[in-house]
Amino acid sequence: MDYGCGRGGRDRGDFVRFAVGAYAMLKAGKDVDSKRDAQGNVILLDTPRMREFAVLAYDQTIEMEKRGHQISNGMSWNEDWLATIRSIRRNNENAEWYVAYIIEQRRKAGLPELEGVDEA
């Protein structure tokens, strides 16, 4: 699948990745592309810039998983990714693009299949 962004939150893990990336974007003078829904929740827009940001964050996280990093809150990698996917589905436009990217890149990295993605 071609993800078209160069390189092939409410949940804690996703929030941390978002916060670190958002901080880096803000330090670089970039705003986060977002809007508010009817209930006032922030929805991340599906723009090339936001895809690039997501790809960087997800690729770094996949590398951590591949190296055998242990998550400090005791969650398994499967639980952490499911939390991220739930957050993506709640807070992103075109959420399934981001979910598919995570799944495909984890497969390319030789990581185990995620269990429970459809229910997340």
N, C-alpha and C positions, 0 to 999 in steps of 0.2 A: 504494500500500500504506500502511495506517495503522500506524505503528510504536508508537503508544500511549505516547509519552514526551515529550509537549510539542512541542518543536521538531522541524518537518517534516525471562609471556612468556619466550618464549625467544629470539625474534628481536630484533635490536637496535632496529629502528624501533618495533615494537610495544612492546617493553620500555620504551623512552624515553617513549612516549606514556602507557603505563600508570603508569610511575614518577612522571611529572609530575602526572598526574591523581590518583594515589593520595596523593601528598604533599599536594596541595591538599585532598583529602578529609580526611586525617588532621589537617592544620592547622585545618580547620573542625570538628574533633571527631567526624568520621565514620569508621567502620570500613569496610573493604572486605568485601563479602559474598562469602564463600568457604567451601570445605570441602576436605578432603583425600580423595583417592581411595584405593583399596586399596594402591597403591604409595607413598603418601605425597605425591603431587604435589598442588599447590594447583589447585583447579578454581574458576573464578569462577562464582558463582551467577547465574542469570537472574532478576533482581529488577527492579522498576521503577527503583529507585535506580541499579543498575548499568547499566541501559539508558540512563538519563539521562547518566551519566558517559561511557559509550561514545559516545553521540551527540555530546556536546560535543567529545570527543577526535577523532572521525572528521571532524566538520564543520570543525574547525580545520585538520586535515591536508588536507582537500579544498581549503580556501581557500588554503593554502600552495601546493598543486600548481597551482591555478588562476592564482595570481599569478606562476608560473614559478620558484618557489624551487628551487634546486639542492640535492640531498641531499648532505651533506658526505662520506658514505662512498663516493660514486661510484656508488651503485645508481641505476637508473632508477626512476621512479615505479611502473612496472609491477612491477618486482622487489620494491620496498618493500611494495606492497600485497599481493603474493602471500605475502611473508614474514609480514605481518600476518594474512592469512587462514589460513595454516598454523598460526600460533600460536593464533588464535581456535578453530580446529577441534580443537586439542589441549587447550585450557585453559578452554573455556567451555561451560556448559550451553546448550542450544538454540543452538548455534553458527551455524546457517544463518540465523537471524534477523539476526544481526550482519553476516554476509556479504552478505545481501540488502540490508541498509541501505546498506552501503558502495557496492555496485554501483548501486543506484537513485539515491543522492545524487550520485555521480560523473556518472551520465547526466544528471541535472537540471542539473549544473554545466557540461555540454557537454564533458566530458573524454573522451578516447578509451576505448574498451572495453578491459577488462583481458584479456590473453591468458594462458591457462593456469590459470584459476580452478578448473576441474573437477579438475585434477591437483594443485592446491595442498592 
